[in-house]
């Protein structure tokens, strides 16, 4: 476990970076051209980023980025 002290400006920057990365992952997770094995790794990464995000973001922001029940996995 690691502790981290950040001021408000740094917190907002972390939120911004996490949102950008999660937006990209969400976009790619719905792309049917991406192999389902790759999507599994992307989902794991998204889960890690979301767990960090929900520690510092507002509840409304967390709801926006909450993962849907399942992603469209087309097995090739």
N, CA, C and O atoms as a Maestro MAE file, in Angstrom:
{
 s_m_m2io_version
 :::
 2.0.0
}

f_m_ct {
 s_m_title
 :::
 protein
 m_atom[304] {
  # First column is atom index #
  i_m_mmod_type
  r_m_x_coord
  r_m_y_coord
  r_m_z_coord
  i_m_residue_number
  s_m_chain_name
  s_m_pdb_residue_name
  s_m_pdb_atom_name
  i_m_atomic_number
  :::
  1 25 0.845 -1.171 0.000 1 A "UNK " " N  " 7
  2 3 0.000 0.000 0.000 1 A "UNK " " CA " 6
  3 2 0.891 1.234 0.000 1 A "UNK " " C  " 6
  4 15 1.917 1.284 0.678 1 A "UNK " " O  " 8
  5 25 0.474 2.228 -0.777 2 A "UNK " " N  " 7
  6 3 1.221 3.476 -0.886 2 A "UNK " " CA " 6
  7 2 0.298 4.632 -0.531 2 A "UNK " " C  " 6
  8 15 -0.844 4.681 -0.987 2 A "UNK " " O  " 8
  9 25 0.784 5.551 0.272 3 A "UNK " " N  " 7
  10 3 0.057 6.771 0.568 3 A "UNK " " CA " 6
  11 2 0.508 7.875 -0.372 3 A "UNK " " C  " 6
  12 15 1.660 7.897 -0.805 3 A "UNK " " O  " 8
  13 25 -0.395 8.787 -0.686 4 A "UNK " " N  " 7
  14 3 -0.078 9.849 -1.627 4 A "UNK " " CA " 6
  15 2 -0.790 11.123 -1.205 4 A "UNK " " C  " 6
  16 15 -2.011 11.138 -1.048 4 A "UNK " " O  " 8
  17 25 -0.028 12.188 -1.021 5 A "UNK " " N  " 7
  18 3 -0.608 13.486 -0.705 5 A "UNK " " CA " 6
  19 2 -0.548 14.362 -1.944 5 A "UNK " " C  " 6
  20 15 0.521 14.560 -2.523 5 A "UNK " " O  " 8
  21 25 -1.698 14.885 -2.349 6 A "UNK " " N  " 7
  22 3 -1.753 15.772 -3.507 6 A "UNK " " CA " 6
  23 2 -2.611 16.982 -3.163 6 A "UNK " " C  " 6
  24 15 -3.542 16.891 -2.364 6 A "UNK " " O  " 8
  25 25 -2.283 18.123 -3.781 7 A "UNK " " N  " 7
  26 3 -3.123 19.298 -3.574 7 A "UNK " " CA " 6
  27 2 -4.278 19.272 -4.580 7 A "UNK " " C  " 6
  28 15 -4.359 18.366 -5.410 7 A "UNK " " O  " 8
  29 25 -5.168 20.261 -4.508 8 A "UNK " " N  " 7
  30 3 -6.360 20.264 -5.357 8 A "UNK " " CA " 6
  31 2 -6.029 20.314 -6.844 8 A "UNK " " C  " 6
  32 15 -6.689 19.660 -7.651 8 A "UNK " " O  " 8
  33 25 -5.014 21.083 -7.205 9 A "UNK " " N  " 7
  34 3 -4.634 21.186 -8.616 9 A "UNK " " CA " 6
  35 2 -4.123 19.840 -9.136 9 A "UNK " " C  " 6
  36 15 -4.468 19.428 -10.244 9 A "UNK " " O  " 8
  37 25 -3.307 19.165 -8.341 10 A "UNK " " N  " 7
  38 3 -2.793 17.851 -8.727 10 A "UNK " " CA " 6
  39 2 -3.924 16.819 -8.793 10 A "UNK " " C  " 6
  40 15 -3.926 15.945 -9.661 10 A "UNK " " O  " 8
  41 25 -4.872 16.927 -7.880 11 A "UNK " " N  " 7
  42 3 -6.024 16.026 -7.879 11 A "UNK " " CA " 6
  43 2 -6.821 16.183 -9.169 11 A "UNK " " C  " 6
  44 15 -7.201 15.190 -9.790 11 A "UNK " " O  " 8
  45 25 -7.071 17.419 -9.569 12 A "UNK " " N  " 7
  46 3 -7.807 17.665 -10.808 12 A "UNK " " CA " 6
  47 2 -7.047 17.134 -12.021 12 A "UNK " " C  " 6
  48 15 -7.661 16.625 -12.960 12 A "UNK " " O  " 8
  49 25 -5.733 17.245 -12.012 13 A "UNK " " N  " 7
  50 3 -4.922 16.718 -13.111 13 A "UNK " " CA " 6
  51 2 -5.000 15.189 -13.155 13 A "UNK " " C  " 6
  52 15 -5.105 14.605 -14.234 13 A "UNK " " O  " 8
  53 25 -4.949 14.548 -11.997 14 A "UNK " " N  " 7
  54 3 -5.092 13.086 -11.945 14 A "UNK " " CA " 6
  55 2 -6.460 12.645 -12.463 14 A "UNK " " C  " 6
  56 15 -6.562 11.675 -13.214 14 A "UNK " " O  " 8
  57 25 -7.502 13.356 -12.063 15 A "UNK " " N  " 7
  58 3 -8.849 13.039 -12.535 15 A "UNK " " CA " 6
  59 2 -8.918 13.178 -14.049 15 A "UNK " " C  " 6
  60 15 -9.476 12.318 -14.730 15 A "UNK " " O  " 8
  61 25 -8.353 14.257 -14.576 16 A "UNK " " N  " 7
  62 3 -8.353 14.488 -16.018 16 A "UNK " " CA " 6
  63 2 -7.639 13.357 -16.764 16 A "UNK " " C  " 6
  64 15 -8.151 12.846 -17.760 16 A "UNK " " O  " 8
  65 25 -6.463 12.972 -16.279 17 A "UNK " " N  " 7
  66 3 -5.696 11.908 -16.931 17 A "UNK " " CA " 6
  67 2 -6.431 10.566 -16.880 17 A "UNK " " C  " 6
  68 15 -6.467 9.834 -17.869 17 A "UNK " " O  " 8
  69 25 -7.008 10.256 -15.735 18 A "UNK " " N  " 7
  70 3 -7.746 8.997 -15.607 18 A "UNK " " CA " 6
  71 2 -8.974 8.977 -16.517 18 A "UNK " " C  " 6
  72 15 -9.272 7.959 -17.141 18 A "UNK " " O  " 8
  73 25 -9.686 10.108 -16.590 19 A "UNK " " N  " 7
  74 3 -10.853 10.187 -17.474 19 A "UNK " " CA " 6
  75 2 -10.459 9.962 -18.924 19 A "UNK " " C  " 6
  76 15 -11.122 9.216 -19.645 19 A "UNK " " O  " 8
  77 25 -9.389 10.601 -19.348 20 A "UNK " " N  " 7
  78 3 -8.937 10.446 -20.739 20 A "UNK " " CA " 6
  79 2 -8.597 8.996 -21.045 20 A "UNK " " C  " 6
  80 15 -8.999 8.463 -22.080 20 A "UNK " " O  " 8
  81 25 -7.868 8.368 -20.160 21 A "UNK " " N  " 7
  82 3 -7.462 6.977 -20.389 21 A "UNK " " CA " 6
  83 2 -8.677 6.046 -20.372 21 A "UNK " " C  " 6
  84 15 -8.774 5.139 -21.199 21 A "UNK " " O  " 8
  85 25 -9.599 6.267 -19.437 22 A "UNK " " N  " 7
  86 3 -10.784 5.417 -19.375 22 A "UNK " " CA " 6
  87 2 -11.683 5.632 -20.585 22 A "UNK " " C  " 6
  88 15 -12.283 4.677 -21.077 22 A "UNK " " O  " 8
  89 25 -11.789 6.873 -21.077 23 A "UNK " " N  " 7
  90 3 -12.561 7.139 -22.297 23 A "UNK " " CA " 6
  91 2 -11.999 6.361 -23.483 23 A "UNK " " C  " 6
  92 15 -12.751 5.770 -24.257 23 A "UNK " " O  " 8
  93 25 -10.695 6.364 -23.618 24 A "UNK " " N  " 7
  94 3 -10.062 5.623 -24.715 24 A "UNK " " CA " 6
  95 2 -10.315 4.123 -24.591 24 A "UNK " " C  " 6
  96 15 -10.611 3.452 -25.579 24 A "UNK " " O  " 8
  97 25 -10.197 3.610 -23.385 25 A "UNK " " N  " 7
  98 3 -10.439 2.180 -23.178 25 A "UNK " " CA " 6
  99 2 -11.892 1.814 -23.469 25 A "UNK " " C  " 6
  100 15 -12.162 0.794 -24.104 25 A "UNK " " O  " 8
  101 25 -12.824 2.642 -23.007 26 A "UNK " " N  " 7
  102 3 -14.233 2.363 -23.271 26 A "UNK " " CA " 6
  103 2 -14.522 2.371 -24.764 26 A "UNK " " C  " 6
  104 15 -15.255 1.518 -25.264 26 A "UNK " " O  " 8
  105 25 -13.954 3.324 -25.468 27 A "UNK " " N  " 7
  106 3 -14.138 3.396 -26.919 27 A "UNK " " CA " 6
  107 2 -13.617 2.122 -27.579 27 A "UNK " " C  " 6
  108 15 -14.288 1.541 -28.432 27 A "UNK " " O  " 8
  109 25 -12.432 1.695 -27.185 28 A "UNK " " N  " 7
  110 3 -11.820 0.508 -27.784 28 A "UNK " " CA " 6
  111 2 -12.533 -0.786 -27.383 28 A "UNK " " C  " 6
  112 15 -12.568 -1.741 -28.159 28 A "UNK " " O  " 8
  113 25 -13.094 -0.821 -26.188 29 A "UNK " " N  " 7
  114 3 -13.787 -2.033 -25.750 29 A "UNK " " CA " 6
  115 2 -15.031 -2.318 -26.588 29 A "UNK " " C  " 6
  116 15 -15.450 -3.471 -26.696 29 A "UNK " " O  " 8
  117 25 -15.617 -1.299 -27.171 30 A "UNK " " N  " 7
  118 3 -16.792 -1.492 -28.018 30 A "UNK " " CA " 6
  119 2 -16.428 -1.644 -29.491 30 A "UNK " " C  " 6
  120 15 -17.316 -1.769 -30.335 30 A "UNK " " O  " 8
  121 25 -15.159 -1.637 -29.806 31 A "UNK " " N  " 7
  122 3 -14.702 -1.817 -31.181 31 A "UNK " " CA " 6
  123 2 -14.694 -3.308 -31.502 31 A "UNK " " C  " 6
  124 15 -13.972 -4.082 -30.873 31 A "UNK " " O  " 8
  125 25 -15.485 -3.699 -32.468 32 A "UNK " " N  " 7
  126 3 -15.621 -5.117 -32.805 32 A "UNK " " CA " 6
  127 2 -14.384 -5.690 -33.487 32 A "UNK " " C  " 6
  128 15 -14.233 -6.909 -33.561 32 A "UNK " " O  " 8
  129 25 -13.503 -4.838 -33.982 33 A "UNK " " N  " 7
  130 3 -12.316 -5.318 -34.683 33 A "UNK " " CA " 6
  131 2 -11.235 -5.817 -33.736 33 A "UNK " " C  " 6
  132 15 -10.312 -6.513 -34.160 33 A "UNK " " O  " 8
  133 25 -11.341 -5.471 -32.467 34 A "UNK " " N  " 7
  134 3 -10.321 -5.856 -31.493 34 A "UNK " " CA " 6
  135 2 -10.623 -7.246 -30.947 34 A "UNK " " C  " 6
  136 15 -11.755 -7.538 -30.561 34 A "UNK " " O  " 8
  137 25 -9.618 -8.089 -30.917 35 A "UNK " " N  " 7
  138 3 -9.715 -9.469 -30.446 35 A "UNK " " CA " 6
  139 2 -10.190 -9.514 -28.992 35 A "UNK " " C  " 6
  140 15 -9.815 -8.660 -28.188 35 A "UNK " " O  " 8
  141 25 -11.008 -10.504 -28.658 36 A "UNK " " N  " 7
  142 3 -11.556 -10.585 -27.299 36 A "UNK " " CA " 6
  143 2 -10.485 -10.856 -26.246 36 A "UNK " " C  " 6
  144 15 -10.668 -10.501 -25.082 36 A "UNK " " O  " 8
  145 25 -9.370 -11.478 -26.632 37 A "UNK " " N  " 7
  146 3 -8.280 -11.687 -25.675 37 A "UNK " " CA " 6
  147 2 -7.644 -10.348 -25.300 37 A "UNK " " C  " 6
  148 15 -7.287 -10.121 -24.144 37 A "UNK " " O  " 8
  149 25 -7.512 -9.489 -26.267 38 A "UNK " " N  " 7
  150 3 -6.967 -8.151 -26.021 38 A "UNK " " CA " 6
  151 2 -7.944 -7.355 -25.158 38 A "UNK " " C  " 6
  152 15 -7.535 -6.623 -24.257 38 A "UNK " " O  " 8
  153 25 -9.226 -7.504 -25.441 39 A "UNK " " N  " 7
  154 3 -10.247 -6.794 -24.666 39 A "UNK " " CA " 6
  155 2 -10.238 -7.217 -23.197 39 A "UNK " " C  " 6
  156 15 -10.507 -6.406 -22.311 39 A "UNK " " O  " 8
  157 25 -9.930 -8.479 -22.948 40 A "UNK " " N  " 7
  158 3 -9.862 -8.953 -21.561 40 A "UNK " " CA " 6
  159 2 -8.783 -8.192 -20.794 40 A "UNK " " C  " 6
  160 15 -9.005 -7.767 -19.660 40 A "UNK " " O  " 8
  161 25 -7.630 -8.024 -21.405 41 A "UNK " " N  " 7
  162 3 -6.558 -7.243 -20.786 41 A "UNK " " CA " 6
  163 2 -6.945 -5.787 -20.616 41 A "UNK " " C  " 6
  164 15 -6.600 -5.157 -19.616 41 A "UNK " " O  " 8
  165 25 -7.663 -5.253 -21.595 42 A "UNK " " N  " 7
  166 3 -8.113 -3.865 -21.514 42 A "UNK " " CA " 6
  167 2 -9.116 -3.689 -20.374 42 A "UNK " " C  " 6
  168 15 -9.101 -2.672 -19.681 42 A "UNK " " O  " 8
  169 25 -9.982 -4.675 -20.185 43 A "UNK " " N  " 7
  170 3 -10.947 -4.617 -19.087 43 A "UNK " " CA " 6
  171 2 -10.235 -4.634 -17.736 43 A "UNK " " C  " 6
  172 15 -10.627 -3.914 -16.818 43 A "UNK " " O  " 8
  173 25 -9.202 -5.446 -17.614 44 A "UNK " " N  " 7
  174 3 -8.439 -5.491 -16.364 44 A "UNK " " CA " 6
  175 2 -7.795 -4.135 -16.087 44 A "UNK " " C  " 6
  176 15 -7.804 -3.656 -14.953 44 A "UNK " " O  " 8
  177 25 -7.240 -3.525 -17.123 45 A "UNK " " N  " 7
  178 3 -6.639 -2.198 -16.978 45 A "UNK " " CA " 6
  179 2 -7.697 -1.170 -16.587 45 A "UNK " " C  " 6
  180 15 -7.452 -0.321 -15.730 45 A "UNK " " O  " 8
  181 25 -8.873 -1.246 -17.213 46 A "UNK " " N  " 7
  182 3 -9.958 -0.320 -16.896 46 A "UNK " " CA " 6
  183 2 -10.367 -0.459 -15.429 46 A "UNK " " C  " 6
  184 15 -10.591 0.541 -14.747 46 A "UNK " " O  " 8
  185 25 -10.463 -1.686 -14.953 47 A "UNK " " N  " 7
  186 3 -10.844 -1.921 -13.556 47 A "UNK " " CA " 6
  187 2 -9.847 -1.282 -12.592 47 A "UNK " " C  " 6
  188 15 -10.245 -0.709 -11.577 47 A "UNK " " O  " 8
  189 25 -8.573 -1.376 -12.898 48 A "UNK " " N  " 7
  190 3 -7.539 -0.766 -12.051 48 A "UNK " " CA " 6
  191 2 -7.662 0.754 -12.077 48 A "UNK " " C  " 6
  192 15 -7.630 1.401 -11.031 48 A "UNK " " O  " 8
  193 25 -7.803 1.319 -13.271 49 A "UNK " " N  " 7
  194 3 -7.932 2.772 -13.392 49 A "UNK " " CA " 6
  195 2 -9.190 3.272 -12.696 49 A "UNK " " C  " 6
  196 15 -9.167 4.314 -12.042 49 A "UNK " " O  " 8
  197 25 -10.285 2.536 -12.834 50 A "UNK " " N  " 7
  198 3 -11.533 2.951 -12.195 50 A "UNK " " CA " 6
  199 2 -11.421 2.896 -10.674 50 A "UNK " " C  " 6
  200 15 -11.969 3.754 -9.982 50 A "UNK " " O  " 8
  201 25 -10.724 1.908 -10.157 51 A "UNK " " N  " 7
  202 3 -10.565 1.833 -8.698 51 A "UNK " " CA " 6
  203 2 -9.761 3.021 -8.174 51 A "UNK " " C  " 6
  204 15 -10.032 3.519 -7.081 51 A "UNK " " O  " 8
  205 25 -8.776 3.478 -8.947 52 A "UNK " " N  " 7
  206 3 -8.047 4.700 -8.580 52 A "UNK " " CA " 6
  207 2 -8.951 5.922 -8.701 52 A "UNK " " C  " 6
  208 15 -8.962 6.791 -7.829 52 A "UNK " " O  " 8
  209 25 -9.702 5.976 -9.788 53 A "UNK " " N  " 7
  210 3 -10.568 7.111 -10.089 53 A "UNK " " CA " 6
  211 2 -11.617 7.328 -9.005 53 A "UNK " " C  " 6
  212 15 -11.851 8.461 -8.586 53 A "UNK " " O  " 8
  213 25 -12.249 6.248 -8.549 54 A "UNK " " N  " 7
  214 3 -13.332 6.406 -7.581 54 A "UNK " " CA " 6
  215 2 -12.840 6.866 -6.204 54 A "UNK " " C  " 6
  216 15 -13.643 7.276 -5.366 54 A "UNK " " O  " 8
  217 25 -11.540 6.801 -5.971 55 A "UNK " " N  " 7
  218 3 -10.991 7.295 -4.703 55 A "UNK " " CA " 6
  219 2 -10.878 8.811 -4.668 55 A "UNK " " C  " 6
  220 15 -10.863 9.411 -3.593 55 A "UNK " " O  " 8
  221 25 -10.798 9.437 -5.852 56 A "UNK " " N  " 7
  222 3 -10.569 10.883 -5.875 56 A "UNK " " CA " 6
  223 2 -11.658 11.667 -6.596 56 A "UNK " " C  " 6
  224 15 -11.712 12.890 -6.468 56 A "UNK " " O  " 8
  225 25 -12.515 11.004 -7.341 57 A "UNK " " N  " 7
  226 3 -13.530 11.704 -8.136 57 A "UNK " " CA " 6
  227 2 -14.843 11.821 -7.367 57 A "UNK " " C  " 6
  228 15 -15.063 11.136 -6.368 57 A "UNK " " O  " 8
  229 25 -15.702 12.701 -7.856 58 A "UNK " " N  " 7
  230 3 -17.020 12.877 -7.245 58 A "UNK " " CA " 6
  231 2 -17.904 11.672 -7.580 58 A "UNK " " C  " 6
  232 15 -17.660 10.976 -8.566 58 A "UNK " " O  " 8
  233 25 -18.924 11.430 -6.766 59 A "UNK " " N  " 7
  234 3 -19.828 10.305 -7.053 59 A "UNK " " CA " 6
  235 2 -20.492 10.401 -8.434 59 A "UNK " " C  " 6
  236 15 -20.700 9.382 -9.093 59 A "UNK " " O  " 8
  237 25 -20.824 11.617 -8.870 60 A "UNK " " N  " 7
  238 3 -21.438 11.775 -10.194 60 A "UNK " " CA " 6
  239 2 -20.483 11.356 -11.299 60 A "UNK " " C  " 6
  240 15 -20.894 10.705 -12.260 60 A "UNK " " O  " 8
  241 25 -19.213 11.723 -11.174 61 A "UNK " " N  " 7
  242 3 -18.218 11.307 -12.161 61 A "UNK " " CA " 6
  243 2 -18.043 9.795 -12.141 61 A "UNK " " C  " 6
  244 15 -17.884 9.164 -13.186 61 A "UNK " " O  " 8
  245 25 -18.073 9.225 -10.955 62 A "UNK " " N  " 7
  246 3 -17.917 7.768 -10.839 62 A "UNK " " CA " 6
  247 2 -19.058 7.037 -11.538 62 A "UNK " " C  " 6
  248 15 -18.837 6.009 -12.177 62 A "UNK " " O  " 8
  249 25 -20.268 7.557 -11.421 63 A "UNK " " N  " 7
  250 3 -21.406 6.932 -12.095 63 A "UNK " " CA " 6
  251 2 -21.237 6.960 -13.605 63 A "UNK " " C  " 6
  252 15 -21.592 6.004 -14.295 63 A "UNK " " O  " 8
  253 25 -20.698 8.050 -14.110 64 A "UNK " " N  " 7
  254 3 -20.507 8.185 -15.561 64 A "UNK " " CA " 6
  255 2 -19.541 7.132 -16.091 64 A "UNK " " C  " 6
  256 15 -19.716 6.634 -17.203 64 A "UNK " " O  " 8
  257 25 -18.532 6.791 -15.312 65 A "UNK " " N  " 7
  258 3 -17.502 5.857 -15.772 65 A "UNK " " CA " 6
  259 2 -17.687 4.438 -15.248 65 A "UNK " " C  " 6
  260 15 -16.837 3.577 -15.474 65 A "UNK " " O  " 8
  261 25 -18.791 4.191 -14.552 66 A "UNK " " N  " 7
  262 3 -19.055 2.844 -14.054 66 A "UNK " " CA " 6
  263 2 -19.226 1.905 -15.250 66 A "UNK " " C  " 6
  264 15 -19.932 2.219 -16.208 66 A "UNK " " O  " 8
  265 25 -18.575 0.766 -15.173 67 A "UNK " " N  " 7
  266 3 -18.577 -0.185 -16.284 67 A "UNK " " CA " 6
  267 2 -19.948 -0.825 -16.424 67 A "UNK " " C  " 6
  268 15 -20.588 -1.176 -15.433 67 A "UNK " " O  " 8
  269 25 -20.384 -0.970 -17.648 68 A "UNK " " N  " 7
  270 3 -21.649 -1.641 -17.930 68 A "UNK " " CA " 6
  271 2 -21.505 -3.123 -17.590 68 A "UNK " " C  " 6
  272 15 -20.399 -3.608 -17.355 68 A "UNK " " O  " 8
  273 25 -22.620 -3.828 -17.567 69 A "UNK " " N  " 7
  274 3 -22.619 -5.239 -17.163 69 A "UNK " " CA " 6
  275 2 -21.687 -6.094 -18.013 69 A "UNK " " C  " 6
  276 15 -20.947 -6.924 -17.486 69 A "UNK " " O  " 8
  277 25 -21.723 -5.891 -19.331 70 A "UNK " " N  " 7
  278 3 -20.826 -6.669 -20.193 70 A "UNK " " CA " 6
  279 2 -20.497 -5.862 -21.439 70 A "UNK " " C  " 6
  280 15 -21.284 -5.035 -21.898 70 A "UNK " " O  " 8
  281 25 -19.332 -6.123 -21.962 71 A "UNK " " N  " 7
  282 3 -18.902 -5.484 -23.193 71 A "UNK " " CA " 6
  283 2 -19.169 -6.442 -24.340 71 A "UNK " " C  " 6
  284 15 -19.308 -7.649 -24.140 71 A "UNK " " O  " 8
  285 25 -19.239 -5.898 -25.525 72 A "UNK " " N  " 7
  286 3 -19.526 -6.746 -26.689 72 A "UNK " " CA " 6
  287 2 -18.284 -7.521 -27.090 72 A "UNK " " C  " 6
  288 15 -17.442 -7.022 -27.837 72 A "UNK " " O  " 8
  289 25 -18.178 -8.728 -26.596 73 A "UNK " " N  " 7
  290 3 -17.054 -9.607 -26.944 73 A "UNK " " CA " 6
  291 2 -17.486 -10.497 -28.089 73 A "UNK " " C  " 6
  292 15 -18.342 -11.368 -27.937 73 A "UNK " " O  " 8
  293 25 -16.888 -10.265 -29.212 74 A "UNK " " N  " 7
  294 3 -17.110 -11.151 -30.347 74 A "UNK " " CA " 6
  295 2 -15.915 -12.063 -30.457 74 A "UNK " " C  " 6
  296 15 -14.816 -11.612 -30.780 74 A "UNK " " O  " 8
  297 25 -16.112 -13.326 -30.197 75 A "UNK " " N  " 7
  298 3 -14.996 -14.269 -30.252 75 A "UNK " " CA " 6
  299 2 -14.686 -14.574 -31.698 75 A "UNK " " C  " 6
  300 15 -15.539 -15.045 -32.451 75 A "UNK " " O  " 8
  301 25 -13.445 -14.296 -32.076 76 A "UNK " " N  " 7
  302 3 -13.017 -14.495 -33.470 76 A "UNK " " CA " 6
  303 2 -12.668 -15.929 -33.741 76 A "UNK " " C  " 6
  304 15 -12.289 -16.271 -34.862 76 A "UNK " " O  " 8
  :::
 }
 m_bond[303] {
  # First column is bond index #
  i_m_from
  i_m_to
  i_m_order
  :::
  1 1 2 1
  2 2 3 1
  3 3 4 2
  4 3 5 1
  5 5 6 1
  6 6 7 1
  7 7 8 2
  8 7 9 1
  9 9 10 1
  10 10 11 1
  11 11 12 2
  12 11 13 1
  13 13 14 1
  14 14 15 1
  15 15 16 2
  16 15 17 1
  17 17 18 1
  18 18 19 1
  19 19 20 2
  20 19 21 1
  21 21 22 1
  22 22 23 1
  23 23 24 2
  24 23 25 1
  25 25 26 1
  26 26 27 1
  27 27 28 2
  28 27 29 1
  29 29 30 1
  30 30 31 1
  31 31 32 2
  32 31 33 1
  33 33 34 1
  34 34 35 1
  35 35 36 2
  36 35 37 1
  37 37 38 1
  38 38 39 1
  39 39 40 2
  40 39 41 1
  41 41 42 1
  42 42 43 1
  43 43 44 2
  44 43 45 1
  45 45 46 1
  46 46 47 1
  47 47 48 2
  48 47 49 1
  49 49 50 1
  50 50 51 1
  51 51 52 2
  52 51 53 1
  53 53 54 1
  54 54 55 1
  55 55 56 2
  56 55 57 1
  57 57 58 1
  58 58 59 1
  59 59 60 2
  60 59 61 1
  61 61 62 1
  62 62 63 1
  63 63 64 2
  64 63 65 1
  65 65 66 1
  66 66 67 1
  67 67 68 2
  68 67 69 1
  69 69 70 1
  70 70 71 1
  71 71 72 2
  72 71 73 1
  73 73 74 1
  74 74 75 1
  75 75 76 2
  76 75 77 1
  77 77 78 1
  78 78 79 1
  79 79 80 2
  80 79 81 1
  81 81 82 1
  82 82 83 1
  83 83 84 2
  84 83 85 1
  85 85 86 1
  86 86 87 1
  87 87 88 2
  88 87 89 1
  89 89 90 1
  90 90 91 1
  91 91 92 2
  92 91 93 1
  93 93 94 1
  94 94 95 1
  95 95 96 2
  96 95 97 1
  97 97 98 1
  98 98 99 1
  99 99 100 2
  100 99 101 1
  101 101 102 1
  102 102 103 1
  103 103 104 2
  104 103 105 1
  105 105 106 1
  106 106 107 1
  107 107 108 2
  108 107 109 1
  109 109 110 1
  110 110 111 1
  111 111 112 2
  112 111 113 1
  113 113 114 1
  114 114 115 1
  115 115 116 2
  116 115 117 1
  117 117 118 1
  118 118 119 1
  119 119 120 2
  120 119 121 1
  121 121 122 1
  122 122 123 1
  123 123 124 2
  124 123 125 1
  125 125 126 1
  126 126 127 1
  127 127 128 2
  128 127 129 1
  129 129 130 1
  130 130 131 1
  131 131 132 2
  132 131 133 1
  133 133 134 1
  134 134 135 1
  135 135 136 2
  136 135 137 1
  137 137 138 1
  138 138 139 1
  139 139 140 2
  140 139 141 1
  141 141 142 1
  142 142 143 1
  143 143 144 2
  144 143 145 1
  145 145 146 1
  146 146 147 1
  147 147 148 2
  148 147 149 1
  149 149 150 1
  150 150 151 1
  151 151 152 2
  152 151 153 1
  153 153 154 1
  154 154 155 1
  155 155 156 2
  156 155 157 1
  157 157 158 1
  158 158 159 1
  159 159 160 2
  160 159 161 1
  161 161 162 1
  162 162 163 1
  163 163 164 2
  164 163 165 1
  165 165 166 1
  166 166 167 1
  167 167 168 2
  168 167 169 1
  169 169 170 1
  170 170 171 1
  171 171 172 2
  172 171 173 1
  173 173 174 1
  174 174 175 1
  175 175 176 2
  176 175 177 1
  177 177 178 1
  178 178 179 1
  179 179 180 2
  180 179 181 1
  181 181 182 1
  182 182 183 1
  183 183 184 2
  184 183 185 1
  185 185 186 1
  186 186 187 1
  187 187 188 2
  188 187 189 1
  189 189 190 1
  190 190 191 1
  191 191 192 2
  192 191 193 1
  193 193 194 1
  194 194 195 1
  195 195 196 2
  196 195 197 1
  197 197 198 1
  198 198 199 1
  199 199 200 2
  200 199 201 1
  201 201 202 1
  202 202 203 1
  203 203 204 2
  204 203 205 1
  205 205 206 1
  206 206 207 1
  207 207 208 2
  208 207 209 1
  209 209 210 1
  210 210 211 1
  211 211 212 2
  212 211 213 1
  213 213 214 1
  214 214 215 1
  215 215 216 2
  216 215 217 1
  217 217 218 1
  218 218 219 1
  219 219 220 2
  220 219 221 1
  221 221 222 1
  222 222 223 1
  223 223 224 2
  224 223 225 1
  225 225 226 1
  226 226 227 1
  227 227 228 2
  228 227 229 1
  229 229 230 1
  230 230 231 1
  231 231 232 2
  232 231 233 1
  233 233 234 1
  234 234 235 1
  235 235 236 2
  236 235 237 1
  237 237 238 1
  238 238 239 1
  239 239 240 2
  240 239 241 1
  241 241 242 1
  242 242 243 1
  243 243 244 2
  244 243 245 1
  245 245 246 1
  246 246 247 1
  247 247 248 2
  248 247 249 1
  249 249 250 1
  250 250 251 1
  251 251 252 2
  252 251 253 1
  253 253 254 1
  254 254 255 1
  255 255 256 2
  256 255 257 1
  257 257 258 1
  258 258 259 1
  259 259 260 2
  260 259 261 1
  261 261 262 1
  262 262 263 1
  263 263 264 2
  264 263 265 1
  265 265 266 1
  266 266 267 1
  267 267 268 2
  268 267 269 1
  269 269 270 1
  270 270 271 1
  271 271 272 2
  272 271 273 1
  273 273 274 1
  274 274 275 1
  275 275 276 2
  276 275 277 1
  277 277 278 1
  278 278 279 1
  279 279 280 2
  280 279 281 1
  281 281 282 1
  282 282 283 1
  283 283 284 2
  284 283 285 1
  285 285 286 1
  286 286 287 1
  287 287 288 2
  288 287 289 1
  289 289 290 1
  290 290 291 1
  291 291 292 2
  292 291 293 1
  293 293 294 1
  294 294 295 1
  295 295 296 2
  296 295 297 1
  297 297 298 1
  298 298 299 1
  299 299 300 2
  300 299 301 1
  301 301 302 1
  302 302 303 1
  303 303 304 2
  :::
 }
}
